[in-house]
Amino acid sequence: MTDAPTEREPEGAKPRYPGPGKLTPAASAYYAIVVGAGALAAAALLPRFSVHEPGLVTFAIFATLAGIAQLFTVDRPGGLNYKASVVFVVPAALLLHPELLVPLAVVQYLPDWVKTRKTLKVQTFNIAKAILDTLAAWATFHALDQRLTLSPSPRFATAALVACVVYVFVNHLLLALIIR
């Protein structure tokens, strides 16, 4: 699969981050599953979005901070890195309605995309993965917060901690299966 040059890239120019190259058939199938699941989640949630949605100011704050933080990375061997945006994305998953988590995932990656010019294939996967891991954290938090029989503060803390673990687990699982 090749990516068409963007308007910012002259014909023949390579992205700063060329991406993984040609995917194996198994990796291509997995890519399609993750991107398809992210697209289905987005399609199910976005019709619920309203400009009168409670929490739009909170969304704008988290989205802006996550987008800026996404530019700051901790690189590790093998071309992998950790993004600082997680410190804003996970709290957003706890506080925002799920329909706001879809645009959050997109906004989170826009500044990074402009800066690094990663291929459309890579950024599409990253956005779909972000939708899925953020929604997994949201679902975990809200399920536990409603069902735990603890007093409010320990219930919130326990649900939030488990949601953080689920976010990291789903994020790493989705990444591990595409990069191996």
Helices and strands as residue ranges (DSSP letters): H 25-45, G 46-48, H 56-69, E 73-76, E 80-83, H 86-95, H 98-116, H 120-147, H 152-179
